[in-house]
Amino acid sequence: MNNNPVRTALFALTMLYGLLIALLAMLDFSALGLVAAIGGVLLGLGWAFAGRFTRGRA
């Protein structure tokens, strides 16, 4: 992993998101699928744009 602050922040957000999904699953949260889908799409877009804009600079 490089020293790009955007990618570092995205990595931290991804880890926190995974912990949140695990916590919600343990608590038997009724809208877990919706939260997982929305968060997954947003994080995926974040990683896609981070890779797209830093492709030649890594």
Buried (B, 14 or more C-beta within 10 A) or exposed (E): EEEBEEBEEBBEBBEEBEEBBEEBEEEEBEEEEEBBEEBEEEBEEBBEEBEEEEEEEE
